[in-house]
Amino acid sequence: MPNNRIVRKREASKTDHPLVVIMIVALLSFLGVLTETSMNVTFPTLMEDFNVSLNSVQWITSGYLLCAALIMLTSAFMKRRFTNRQLFNAAAIMFVIGDIMCGSATVFLVMLLGRLIQAGCVGLCTPLMINIIIDVIPAHKLGTYIGIANMITLIGPALGPTFGGTVTAFASWRMIFWITLPLTLVLFLIGQKWIKQYTPTGKYEFDWTRYAVLSVALISLILSLGLLGNSTNWFLFGGLLLITAIGFILFYRLSLTSHKALFSLKVFGQPAFLFSFLPYIMMQFSNVGINFLLPNYVQDIFSATAFAGGLILLPGSIFNSFGQPAYGWMLDHLGGKIPLYLGNGIFIVSVCVFTFWGSTLEVFGVTWVYMFFAIGRSMAFSNTMAYGLKKMKAKYESDANALYNTGQQVMGAIGTTILALMMSSVNIAGNTRIQNIAAGSKLAFATLLTIGIINMIFYVILFKVTSTNDKKLANPSSQE
């Protein structure tokens, strides 16, 4: 059966121009990520235009990420129920509606609703992109093609702040949406010709009960973490955590007997998934968290400007995006150990430098160390998912894809919250504000160092279990 699957992929890749299809979907996902990261630099202007607080305006990003994560939860069901073109069209239409609503909004509520609708684009397109790659690309090329797709989407975070700041400074934040609107319409029209269907679909009954329970649990978790450090809301914090725990337990119990479609928890029984999923989401926790931490760190510790604080991430972001195809090639041609061990090793060394010598680096030094951090993290990050997909059973791939994408969205939101709390958590009597921030930041960097070490352990286990499984497959007669 596996051989037939690879032959089908090879035949599809020769006849259906998969790279064109992947690029179309990836570009639509890129527009979603571009607007997301562009809006982060418009917060002061939006607060003034709509007369709202920072706590309210930050939901333009937080709500966007959470909504995208909740839609990604359904991607395994969506793949089995709807065609690739239907999903692509729905994503493009939601982006267009969001563009029009946000670009013409006169009240904040309309603006926020437009962003939540627009989140559906990324929520549908990102899993769709990976599912198409899984369907049409042979396993020995999986890393390269996932790398190419990631390169396109990751240009968004690299360009977003610059694009958003430039458009806002020289025109209006509304132009962010009016500029992306015609580009989306062009992609929508091109997609009608190129996007094909590679696997059969069927009528499945969606499990609304499990989805609602899991959504409530995830929303409660994100809201509870937002209350950390607020001594006046401990009762609410505890209540939200209780709701989260009950939600996860209830979801598990419902999953034992449910026959309706969402995603299968049996995928966690695949060692290749479990020990790639855990380091994958922890890498995203580290990435989003440090991208928040460092710009604030150089401004507080080295008195850098906000412009310099944003600029320190640019070289690393460029290597992060444009290096993706090369990192994927490493996985396909050198195996998993070199890119995952090497990438995670660079990650550990870079965070170690931040932990022990961060306060002596100055802005230039932080820029260089972050660049190496970004190279190591991105080398390991996308290849972790690609390696896991290569090594698990085909019937679990769409379930795994749904969980990879949802997990990285949720952990990204958690990473910002936790590291921000750590940065401001130290309040030693007699220390200056800068000294306390430096101590808190050191604690945050030490947390990332611990994550890097734990991930290395996960990788050791991952290669051990997949090697054992490969030997069993190569010698079926040895199994009892």
NORUR-V525131 format. One record per pair of residues at least 12 apart in sequence whose ideal C-beta (glycine too) atoms are under 6 Angstrom apart, sorted by the first residue. I is the first residue (numbers start at 0). GAP is how many residues later the second one is. Records with the same first field share a line. If there is no record, write none. Layout:
I = GAP  GAP
This chain:
4 = 389
5 = 132
8 = 127  128  129
9 = 128
11 = 124  186
12 = 123
15 = 180
17 = 118
19 = 174
20 = 173  174
21 = 127
23 = 166  167  170
24 = 100  103  104
25 = 103  123  126  127
26 = 160
27 = 97  159
28 = 93  96  97  124
29 = 122  123  126
30 = 149
31 = 89  90
32 = 120  123
33 = 122  126
35 = 28
36 = 120  123
37 = 122  125  126  138
38 = 21
40 = 120  123  124
41 = 122  126  131
42 = 14
44 = 123  128
49 = 58
51 = 56
59 = 55
62 = 53
63 = 51  55
64 = 344  348
65 = 156
66 = 49  52
67 = 51  54  55  341
68 = 337  340  341
69 = 145
70 = 49  52
71 = 51  55  333  334
72 = 333
74 = 52  327
75 = 187  322  323  326
76 = 129  184  185
78 = 52  319
79 = 124
80 = 123
82 = 114  118
83 = 111  113
84 = 110
86 = 37  41
87 = 103  107
90 = 30  33  34
91 = 92  96
93 = 23  26  27
94 = 23  26  89
95 = 88
96 = 20
97 = 16  19  20
98 = 78  82
100 = 13
101 = 12  75
102 = 71  74  75
125 = 279
126 = 274  278
128 = 20
129 = 271
130 = 270
132 = 12  13
133 = 263
134 = 63  64
135 = 62
138 = 251
139 = 192
140 = 191
141 = 244  248
142 = 185  188  189  243
143 = 184  185  188
145 = 182  236  240
146 = 177  178  180  181
147 = 177
149 = 174  232
150 = 170  173  174
153 = 166  167
154 = 166
157 = 159  160  163
160 = 149
203 = 57
204 = 55
205 = 55
206 = 51  53  55
209 = 41  44  48  52
210 = 51
212 = 34  37  38
213 = 37
215 = 31
216 = 27  30  31
219 = 20  23  24
220 = 23
221 = 191
222 = 17
223 = 13  16  17
224 = 189  192
227 = 193
228 = 192
262 = 136  139
263 = 135
266 = 129  132  133
269 = 122  126
270 = 194
271 = 116  119  120  194
272 = 115  119  127
274 = 183  186  187
275 = 108  112  186
277 = 180
278 = 105  176  179
279 = 104  105
280 = 126  127  130
281 = 169  173
282 = 94  98
283 = 124  127  128
284 = 126  130
285 = 162  165
286 = 90
287 = 124  127  128
288 = 126  127  130
291 = 124
292 = 126  151
293 = 76
294 = 14  15
296 = 144
297 = 65  68
299 = 137
300 = 137
301 = 60  61
303 = 59
307 = 55
311 = 54  55
314 = 56
315 = 54  55  58
318 = 55  56
319 = 54  58
326 = 12  52  56
330 = 52  55
335 = 51
338 = 40  44
339 = 40  43  119
342 = 33  36  37
343 = 36  111  112
345 = 26  30
346 = 29  30  105
347 = 104
349 = 19  22  23
350 = 94  97  98  101
351 = 97
352 = 16
353 = 91
354 = 90  91  94
358 = 79
384 = 19
390 = 75
418 = 25
421 = 18  21  22
422 = 17  18  21
423 = 16
424 = 15
425 = 13  14
